[in-house]
Amino acid sequence: MTQTISAADLGILFTEAHTHSHWLDKPVDAATLKAVYDLARFAPTSANTQPARFVFITSQTAKERLKPALAPGNVDKTMAAPATVIIAHDMEFYENLPKTFPQADARSWFLGNDALIESTAFRNGTLQGGYLILAARALGLDAGPMSGFDNAKVDAEFFPGGRIKSNFLINLGHGDASKLYPRNPRLDFDEVAQIL
């Protein structure tokens, strides 16, 4: 693939995008949320494992279920966001591998190997959450990813079976750009990377 995207598109995805904490009173419909997932699902995971699971919280009832798990500093922005996504991972993702990776018996790689299951689920589920942020931005939404919540409370409320584990949250909507802080500095290449 030798194509590149425009500077404007790069701005939408990276250079001009910000983490939002304040939201315009503009709803995000279910069709848009489905489109965000449908775009993000094409991004790569190891052996096409796709362990991420997403709970899109949009109703007031669901927000009230999430609220007790939020750190105090995250309550207002989450309650105001049109949607909040719980990014989680399925600890039995390997059961889908006959469908998602049919060219090998990949399911057998994971059976009985709890350490591999855990690291694969967490790593690739986290990647998929990052892809979801980029997909949301590409489709005109702003994102506010965050930690700052009690995973055990979220898991007990939304994933009581124990098979699915929460990782992080992403608020989605149309951000209020008038309340953004200036962009914080980013580390330069030479501070964090090397080419060998």
Backbone torsions as a table, in degrees:
resi	resn	phi	psi	omega
1	MET	NA	119.3	-177.8
2	THR	-114.0	2.0	-179.9
3	GLN	-73.6	151.4	170.6
4	THR	-125.9	161.8	177.3
5	ILE	-99.7	165.9	-174.1
6	SER	-71.0	162.2	175.2
7	ALA	-60.3	-35.5	178.1
8	ALA	-64.7	-41.4	178.1
9	ASP	-66.5	-39.7	176.1
10	LEU	-61.9	-36.5	176.5
11	GLY	-62.0	-43.7	179.5
12	ILE	-61.0	-41.9	-176.0
13	LEU	-81.9	-37.2	-169.7
14	PHE	-132.0	-69.5	-162.8
15	THR	-71.2	-26.6	178.6
16	GLU	-108.4	-6.7	-178.3
17	ALA	-76.7	147.7	178.9
18	HIS	-131.1	158.4	168.5
19	THR	-78.5	125.5	-176.9
20	HIS	-101.9	143.5	176.1
21	SER	-123.6	-11.7	-179.7
22	HIS	-122.4	139.8	-168.9
23	TRP	-126.9	141.5	172.3
24	LEU	-74.5	152.3	-179.9
25	ASP	-80.7	72.6	-176.8
26	LYS	-139.1	115.7	-175.0
27	PRO	-69.3	161.3	173.0
28	VAL	-118.6	119.6	-174.8
29	ASP	-82.1	165.0	-177.6
30	ALA	-61.6	-34.9	-180.0
31	ALA	-62.8	-38.2	178.2
32	THR	-67.7	-42.6	178.9
33	LEU	-63.3	-39.4	176.5
34	LYS	-65.1	-38.1	178.5
35	ALA	-65.6	-36.6	176.4
36	VAL	-60.5	-49.1	178.1
37	TYR	-61.7	-45.0	-176.7
38	ASP	-61.1	-27.7	174.7
39	LEU	-79.8	-46.8	-175.8
40	ALA	-64.1	-29.4	-174.2
41	ARG	-65.8	-15.7	-179.6
42	PHE	-83.1	-11.4	-179.7
43	ALA	-73.2	154.2	-170.3
44	PRO	-76.2	147.8	165.5
45	THR	-134.1	158.4	-177.7
46	SER	-63.5	131.1	-177.8
47	ALA	51.1	27.2	178.8
48	ASN	54.1	37.8	-175.0
49	THR	-66.5	-36.0	177.8
50	GLN	48.2	56.0	-176.2
51	PRO	-78.8	-13.0	-175.3
52	ALA	-65.8	145.2	171.9
53	ARG	-129.3	142.3	-171.9
54	PHE	-125.6	128.7	172.6
55	VAL	-115.2	113.7	179.8
56	PHE	-91.8	112.0	-177.0
57	ILE	-98.2	116.5	-179.1
58	THR	-127.7	-26.7	-176.6
59	SER	-82.9	155.3	177.5
60	GLN	-62.8	-36.6	179.3
61	THR	-61.6	-45.4	179.3
62	ALA	-67.9	-37.5	177.6
63	LYS	-61.8	-39.1	178.4
64	GLU	-66.1	-30.8	175.8
65	ARG	-68.8	-35.2	-179.1
66	LEU	-78.3	-33.4	-170.7
67	LYS	-50.7	-44.7	-177.7
68	PRO	-63.1	-18.6	-179.1
69	ALA	-88.8	-10.9	-174.6
70	LEU	-81.7	142.2	170.4
71	ALA	-64.0	148.8	-176.4
72	PRO	-51.8	-38.9	-178.7
73	GLY	-71.5	-10.0	-179.2
74	ASN	-106.0	-2.8	-174.7
75	VAL	-67.1	-55.4	-173.3
76	ASP	-61.1	-46.5	-177.3
77	LYS	-68.0	-31.1	179.1
78	THR	-76.0	-40.8	178.2
79	MET	-65.9	-29.3	-179.2
80	ALA	-84.6	-20.4	-177.8
81	ALA	-68.0	138.7	177.1
82	PRO	-60.9	-32.0	178.6
83	ALA	-146.5	145.2	171.3
84	THR	-127.6	131.8	-179.5
85	VAL	-107.5	125.8	168.7
86	ILE	-84.7	117.8	175.0
87	ILE	-92.2	118.5	-176.6
88	ALA	-133.8	174.5	177.3
89	HIS	-137.7	143.7	-177.5
90	ASP	-90.6	120.0	-178.6
91	MET	-75.2	-3.1	174.3
92	GLU	-119.1	32.5	179.4
93	PHE	-55.7	-30.4	-174.8
94	TYR	-64.0	-18.4	178.1
95	GLU	-67.0	-20.5	177.9
96	ASN	-89.3	-6.0	-174.3
97	LEU	-63.5	-32.2	174.2
98	PRO	-57.8	-29.7	177.1
99	LYS	-84.4	-46.0	-170.2
100	THR	-88.9	-16.9	178.9
101	PHE	-140.6	64.1	-171.8
102	PRO	-72.3	-10.8	-176.4
103	GLN	-75.3	-7.5	178.0
104	ALA	-150.9	164.3	176.0
105	ASP	-85.1	65.3	-175.3
106	ALA	-67.5	-27.7	178.3
107	ARG	-55.4	-40.1	-177.6
108	SER	-65.8	-22.3	178.8
109	TRP	-64.2	-28.3	-171.7
110	PHE	-102.6	-25.4	-175.8
111	LEU	-55.9	123.8	178.8
112	GLY	76.4	2.0	-178.6
113	ASN	-110.1	78.9	-173.9
114	ASP	-60.7	-37.7	-179.8
115	ALA	-64.3	-41.7	178.7
116	LEU	-68.1	-39.9	177.5
117	ILE	-59.7	-49.5	-176.5
118	GLU	-63.2	-47.3	-177.8
119	SER	-67.9	-38.5	179.5
120	THR	-67.6	-44.0	-179.7
121	ALA	-62.6	-48.0	-176.9
122	PHE	-66.9	-48.2	-177.0
123	ARG	-62.1	-50.8	-175.4
124	ASN	-75.9	-32.1	173.7
125	GLY	-64.5	-38.3	176.2
126	THR	-64.6	-44.7	175.1
127	LEU	-54.9	-45.9	-178.1
128	GLN	-63.8	-33.4	174.4
129	GLY	-64.6	-39.6	175.4
130	GLY	-63.9	-41.3	177.4
131	TYR	-61.9	-36.5	-179.3
132	LEU	-63.8	-37.8	176.6
133	ILE	-60.2	-47.4	-179.4
134	LEU	-64.9	-39.6	178.0
135	ALA	-63.6	-42.3	178.5
136	ALA	-61.2	-45.2	178.5
137	ARG	-63.4	-40.3	-179.7
138	ALA	-63.5	-27.3	-178.5
139	LEU	-100.8	17.2	170.8
140	GLY	92.9	8.1	177.5
141	LEU	-100.5	158.9	171.1
142	ASP	-103.3	157.3	-175.8
143	ALA	-131.7	148.0	175.0
144	GLY	-134.8	82.2	178.9
145	PRO	-70.5	149.1	-178.4
146	MET	-160.1	153.1	164.0
147	SER	-95.8	-138.2	173.7
148	GLY	69.9	47.4	174.1
149	PHE	-155.1	164.9	-178.9
150	ASP	-91.7	105.2	-178.6
151	ASN	-58.9	-40.2	-178.0
152	ALA	-62.6	-39.5	178.0
153	LYS	-67.3	-41.7	178.2
154	VAL	-63.4	-44.2	-179.0
155	ASP	-64.3	-41.3	179.5
156	ALA	-64.3	-36.8	-176.2
157	GLU	-80.5	-41.8	-172.0
158	PHE	-107.2	-22.3	-177.4
159	PHE	-133.8	61.0	-171.0
160	PRO	-66.2	-15.7	-178.9
161	GLY	-74.4	-15.9	179.6
162	GLY	86.8	-9.2	-178.6
163	ARG	-76.0	-31.5	-177.6
164	ILE	-109.5	135.0	-177.2
165	LYS	-121.0	131.4	177.8
166	SER	-72.7	151.4	-179.3
167	ASN	-121.2	-65.3	178.2
168	PHE	-150.2	175.2	-178.2
169	LEU	-117.4	151.5	172.9
170	ILE	-133.4	119.7	170.1
171	ASN	-81.8	137.7	-179.6
172	LEU	-128.3	145.9	175.8
173	GLY	165.0	-154.3	176.3
174	HIS	-108.6	107.3	-174.5
175	GLY	-70.3	151.2	175.6
176	ASP	-87.9	97.8	-175.7
177	ALA	-64.0	-21.2	-179.6
178	SER	-70.2	-13.0	-178.0
179	LYS	-111.9	15.8	177.5
180	LEU	-79.3	144.8	168.9
181	TYR	-81.0	157.9	172.1
182	PRO	-59.7	151.7	-178.6
183	ARG	-61.1	132.5	174.9
184	ASN	-74.2	155.2	-178.1
185	PRO	-62.5	150.6	172.9
186	ARG	-112.7	149.3	179.0
187	LEU	-71.7	143.4	179.2
188	ASP	-78.6	160.2	-178.6
189	PHE	-49.7	-50.2	-175.5
190	ASP	-66.5	-16.5	178.2
191	GLU	-81.7	-23.4	-171.4
192	VAL	-131.3	-7.5	-172.9
193	ALA	-137.4	161.6	174.4
194	GLN	-148.2	152.5	174.8
195	ILE	-113.6	119.8	-176.5
196	LEU	-104.8	NA	NA
